[in-house]
Amino acid sequence: MKAQTPKSSSDVQQRIADMKQKWGTPASADTVKNPFAHNSAVTDSGKIIYQHICSVCHGSGGKGDGVAAAGLDVRPADHTSAF
């Protein structure tokens, strides 16, 4: 089944609700905050790891257009989209 790009924010919200129901996500998950959101050492490290490991397939901009993407049976995810 091919993933579809949501057309609007209401589509995104519906997909999130569907996934929460499918996975049995507790309501408390809605209030969880990223503990590393403002930690530049962690985000800088993550950027380096992404460039070395992930960008080959996902591309340096995260659009799924890396140099190895064309040789894959399944297109790499576009990390710039909601899904």
C-alpha positions as CSV (number, residue, x, y, z in Angstrom):
1,M,0.0,0.0,0.0
2,K,1.5,3.3,-1.1
3,A,1.5,6.2,1.5
4,Q,-0.5,9.2,0.5
5,T,0.5,12.8,1.2
6,P,-2.1,14.6,3.3
7,K,-3.9,17.4,1.5
8,S,-4.8,19.6,4.5
9,S,-4.2,20.0,8.2
10,S,-7.5,18.2,8.9
11,D,-6.2,15.2,6.8
12,V,-3.1,15.2,9.0
13,Q,-5.1,15.4,12.2
14,Q,-7.3,12.5,11.0
15,R,-4.3,10.4,10.1
16,I,-2.8,11.1,13.6
17,A,-6.1,10.1,15.2
18,D,-6.3,6.9,13.1
19,M,-2.7,5.9,14.0
20,K,-3.3,6.6,17.7
21,Q,-6.3,4.3,17.7
22,K,-4.5,1.6,15.7
23,W,-1.5,1.7,18.0
24,G,-3.4,2.2,21.3
25,T,-1.5,5.4,22.1
26,P,-2.5,6.6,25.6
27,A,-3.9,10.1,25.9
28,S,-0.9,11.1,28.1
29,A,1.2,10.9,24.9
30,D,-0.3,14.1,23.7
31,T,1.4,16.1,26.4
32,V,4.9,14.6,26.1
33,K,7.5,17.2,25.3
34,N,10.8,16.6,23.5
35,P,13.5,16.8,26.3
36,F,16.2,17.6,23.7
37,A,14.3,20.3,21.7
38,H,16.6,23.1,22.8
39,N,19.8,21.2,23.3
40,S,22.1,22.3,20.5
41,A,24.7,19.7,21.3
42,V,22.2,16.9,20.7
43,T,20.6,18.4,17.6
44,D,24.1,19.2,16.1
45,S,25.1,15.6,16.7
46,G,21.9,14.4,15.1
47,K,22.5,16.5,12.0
48,I,26.0,14.9,11.6
49,I,24.6,11.4,12.0
50,Y,21.8,12.1,9.5
51,Q,24.3,13.4,6.9
52,H,26.6,10.4,7.3
53,I,23.9,7.7,7.5
54,C,20.5,8.9,6.3
55,S,21.1,11.4,3.6
56,V,22.4,8.8,1.1
57,C,18.8,7.6,0.7
58,H,16.7,10.5,2.1
59,G,18.8,13.3,0.6
60,S,20.5,16.2,2.5
61,G,17.2,18.1,2.6
62,G,15.2,15.0,3.7
63,K,13.0,14.8,0.6
64,G,13.8,11.2,-0.2
65,D,15.9,12.1,-3.2
66,G,19.4,10.9,-2.0
67,V,21.9,9.5,-4.4
68,A,20.9,5.9,-3.5
69,A,17.2,6.4,-3.7
70,A,16.8,5.5,-7.3
71,G,18.2,2.0,-6.7
72,L,15.7,1.1,-4.0
73,D,12.5,-0.8,-4.5
74,V,10.7,1.4,-2.0
75,R,11.1,5.2,-2.2
76,P,12.7,6.7,1.0
77,A,10.3,8.7,3.2
78,D,10.1,12.4,2.7
79,H,11.1,13.8,6.1
80,T,9.9,17.3,5.2
81,S,6.2,16.2,5.0
82,A,3.8,15.4,7.9
83,F,4.0,11.7,7.0
